[in-house]
């Protein structure tokens, strides 16, 4: 079917569908698209924030969420048939937040060790680049 709409107008075809939205800050939201405007601002309903650590995940209920279009990195429709067969294990919110904290601490420790090793060799690690790299 030829689609006569371009740009954000094309998003009108996604209204009432279950979408996954990856935000610029790294968070993943899953919810039903209820509204979109010319700036690609989104309104999601029955939204969860999904946190992944390894092959485990936890969902935090967020309800109705308004997302500025400039914060969206990626979005896509959730395939309901494949959603139930993912090789992931759901764990409690407390457990996933704890796992996420441990993962972030390990990442920070790795960054600290790399920065120390570079400094010993007379090099400085650009902190902006380091955050993107690690």
N, C-alpha and C positions, 0 to 999 in steps of 0.2 A: 504494500500500500504506500503510495507517495504521500509524504508528510508535507503539507503546505506551510507549516509553522517552522520558524527558525529561532535560534537563540533561546532565551528563557521562555518564550511562548511555547516552545516544544515541551517544556516541563508540565504544561497543562494536561498532557497525556498521562502523566505520572500521578495525578491527584487520586487519592484513595488507595494507592498501592503502598505496600510495605517496603520501605527503603532503608538502606544502610547509608549513613552519612559519615565520612571521615573528615574531621575538622583540622584546621591548621595547627592547633595545639596538640594533635595526636589522639584526641578522644574519638571514640566510635559511638555514634548514636543510631538506634534502630527504632523506627516508628512509622506511623501512617501519615503520608503527606496529605495535609488538608488545604493548604494554600501556598501560593507562590506569587511573587510580583515581578515587575520588570527589572529589579535589581538582583533577582535570584534569592531574595530573602525567603526563607521557608518557615512554615508552621507545621510541626510534627505533633501528632496526637498518639496517646498510649506509648510514649517514648521510654526506652530504656537506654542506659549507658552501659555498653558492654566492655569489660576489661579483660584482656587476654594476657596470660602469662604462660608461655610454653603451650602445652595442649590443654590447658584448663582455662575456664572463663567464669566470670560472675556478672550478673546483671543487677544494676541499680535502677530502680523505678524513678523516672523523671517527670512523667505526666505530659502536659502540653509544653512544648519547647519552641521558642522563636529563635531562628538562626539567621544571622546576617550572611548574605550571599558571599561576601568577601572572605568569610571564615571557612567556606566549604572547599575542600581539596578534591574530594571524590564522592560521588553518590551513585548508587545503583539499586535496582530492584532485587529484593530477596526472593530467591527461588524456593518456594515453600516445600517442594518435594525433596530438594537437596538439603534443606535446612535441618531436617530431622536425622539425616544420615551422616552428619559431619563427625569426623574422628576427634571430637573435643569432649571434655568432661566438665559438666557444670559443678561448681562448688559454691559455698556460701559467700555472701558479700564480704564478711569479715575475713574469711580465708583468702579470697582473691586480693583484697586490699593489703593484707599482710604479705602475700607473695609479691605483689607489685612493689611494695616498700623494699623488700629484700632485693628484688631485681634492680631497683634504682640505686640502692646502696652499693651493690656490686658494680654497677656501671660507673658510679662516682669514684669508687676505689680504683677501678681500672684506669679511669681518666687521671686520677692523682698519680698513679704509678708511671703512666706514660709521660705526664708532664715532668715528673721528677727525673726520669731517665733522659729526657730531652734536655732538661736544664743542666744535668751533669755533663752533657756533651756540648754545652754552650749554645743551645737552641731554645727558643721560647715558643710555646704552643699558643697560637691565636685562640683565645677563649671562645670567640664566636664560632670559629670553625670547629673547635673541639666539641662544642655542644651538638652541632649538627652531625659530626662524625660518630659520636658515642651516644 
